[in-house]
């Protein structure tokens, strides 16, 4: 996380410059975020990037009760990681932005009937995944004759150069590492992305990918084994 | 799979271990993993070092934070309709 982008919630809450007034936008580090953005019902203003599972559960519960502020907070908190997950499936910004809008609009419309989420994060990711694939099927049916349908399915989730630096590898291992990553299946790459980027448990990954836990274990293990041969410390 | 690889796979698939690495484990879990660490300290330190590398792997990401206010406004506008 870029430190400059961290919101200093304590400072904002107490600063007259930033105190919220009805109808006035809230400015955070020079970025106007709208008067609905920051004040929610999580006790005090918090860094929306660092909400823990308990905070997410609370927001979820409030959304089910019809609190629109909580929906905005959840949207703002989860936007980046949801976007990055969706973009790995379909690398089209406008498409993913529209899909995220649809996801949260549906969540709001169905707030009275949605249940307590066992994991808010995996619920959002699996719902996003479902909507994306539904839209892709619809799109494919319309355009397959023109062959414009394309999806990436977790290509290039990892940057080889950054991995070389991260694992402190010599340049002569570059090709081996590239091959190790490329040899992973799309499912294995998705599982790796969900585990190590999104921080999901194997149960949550199983829910998102609609597979069993053993399959998740196998995907993660295969990925680690592939890389382990090259990056052993 | 070698014994070391197997141990690393098992650890990275163990939610309790990951919680302990991230500092979000329960007291019972912490005690248990602290004890594990001190048994065969050198080997387990090595495994922790490797596990940390995987848990901190850099991924290709797109910075979309600047879009959040506008997209949040867009959502609110739709809801208000």
Interface residues (C-beta under 8 A of the other chain):
Chain A: X2 X5 X31 X32 X33 X34 X36 X37 X52 X68 X71 X72 X75 X76 X79 X80 X83 X84 X87 X93 X97 X100 X101 X104 X105 X108 X156 X157 X158 X159 X162 X163 X166 X167 X193 X195 X196 X197 X201 X202 X203 X217 X220 X221 X224 X225 X227 X228 X231 X232 X233
Chain B: X1 X4 X5 X8 X9 X12 X13 X15 X18 X24 X46 X49 X50 X53 X54 X55 X56 X57 X58 X59 X60 X61 X62 X63 X64 X65 X66 X67 X68 X69 X71 X72 X73 X74 X75 X76 X78 X79
